[in-house]
Each structure stands twice: as C-alpha cells, then as structure tokens.
Amino acid sequence: MRLQRTIKREVTFSGIGLHTGRYASVRLKPAARDTGIVFYRVDKGALIRATVASVIDTAFATTIGFDNMKVRTIEHLMSALAGIGIDNILIEIDGPEVPILDGSATELVGIILEAGIAKQAKNKTFIQILKPVIYEDAHSRVVALPYEGRKISYHISFNHTYLKHQDLTIDIDETAFARDIAPARTFGFLNDVEALKANGLAKGGSLDNAVIVGEDGVLNKSGLRFHDEFVRHKILDSIGDLSLIGHPIQGHLILEKSGHTANVRFLKKLLSSPDAYRLVSDPVSYPYSNQPAFA
Ligand SMILES: [Zn+2]
C-alpha cells in the first residue's frame, strides 16, 4: 500500500512555451486527497482536470481543455509528477502552455522536490493489468501485459541517416525516473523544424530546449545527455501521457513508434476493456514504497 501524496508548499516557475512561444508563470499548490491533477487558467478563471477525457489535441504535444480554454504541452510536467509520485496538486498557470524549460523533466523534478512531498491519509489506487490490452494503428502499437511492477519497453524507428532505431526497457520507480528518464530532452529533426514553424508550431523552440537532429548528428554543441536520449525522452512523454488515466499502471507497457495520439487512444482502449484490469490499493510485490524516495 502507499498513501496518496501532494506537495508540502507552493512553488513557482516560469518560462517560454515550446509551441506558442508565449511566456507563462506556473504556481504548484498542495491539493486535498482524491483531487488528482488539476490545472487552473488564472487568466481565464477555468479549471481543467488532467484526465483522458480532457484531452482535446495530441498533435506534437498533449493539450487538455474545452471550448477555447486550453493548456498545451502538459506531458513533461505530468511525467515529472507521475515519476516522483505526486497524486494531488493544483497547477495555476497564467498562459496557454506549460513552459518547456530545458526540454527535459529534470528542472521540474527539482521544483517538485523543492516543494517537498506530503503523505495524505488515504491509499492510492493502482490499475493492475490482468490480461493483454493491445492498441494498434498504421504507425504505432501500444501493448499492456500483466507484470508485478511497472516496466516500460520502448522502440523508436525513423527513416533518417543519423537516427534510425533505439530500444530501451526499464523498470520505473522514483529513483530510476529521476536518474534515467527525467534528463532526456525533447528532440526534433532539422528538416521538420522549418515546417513546424511555418505551421505556427515550435515558435519557442531552440537549441536551449530541444535536441535538433541534423543529417549527420545533433546540432547542439553540448551533445547528448545519453547515447539513447531520444528513446528515453519518448519514455518520459509516455509516462506523462499514460498518467492521464489517474492511477499508476501496474504492468509491462510495450510501445512501438508511439506518440501522444496513440498513447491517449491506448488509454481509451484500456478503459473500455473492464475485464483487462482492476483497481487495487495493495498490489502484490509492488515496487512503490510508501516512503517517498526523495523525502
Ligand atoms: Zn516530450
């Protein structure tokens, strides 16, 4: 069993959004048990729950909202919260997009740890996978298998001279997330950057917040943080997207060339397969200790 968690005190950060190029300030606030992750657009007076049902766009980033009320590019913040095990939090933001910071989740993890982790007087429930669930489309495949723990396998494949295939399988707990996944940065191909900008996207993108892949290697002078930083970042994104289901998934997730769209469609398939999972508060051999790794 593990108790639900929130943060101990408010913390703030700010920066430019990757796609809109707009600055936003974010204030993270403690929230009561069973609140979940909730965004509040302070400039619009709108609450948006970070759930599968709130997703309105998955092109190049995960966007939640309704009507004209949106928060874009939530996946890295969602990943940091899920990776460190924060269940309940209010995220006030005064603009349309979560700041990209350095393109990874390392700063976000630091901000959350600076806020401190507070245990709450109610058990956290987990989704335990009981039988295989498979989502497949023309480009991607996402599979969940029963597994006593939380394992992610990811395969990326690009038709590119420098970046072709990368694979990584990792057992995820808080320490592994902070060390092996959080530092991996957003990446893009040089060829795509101009097209994205022409379509009004990646306006805030630069070598300070993304790894840019050219014909023969990366353009960033500092190089890569891991030789397989690309697949690690895809795992980072998937942890954020999959956390929109509201409960950590106990199982082995296998993602092949997936992205925000397939991740969210997989969650909808899982939710519509009630015999494939159950909600449990005491998963057998669960690797999540009640003691936060970073407390
Ligand atoms: Zn990302």
Boltz pocket constraint, residues with backbone or C-beta under 6 A from the ligand:
constraints:
  - pocket:
      binder: B
      contacts: [[A, 75], [A, 76], [A, 103], [A, 186], [A, 233], [A, 237]]
      max_distance: 6.0
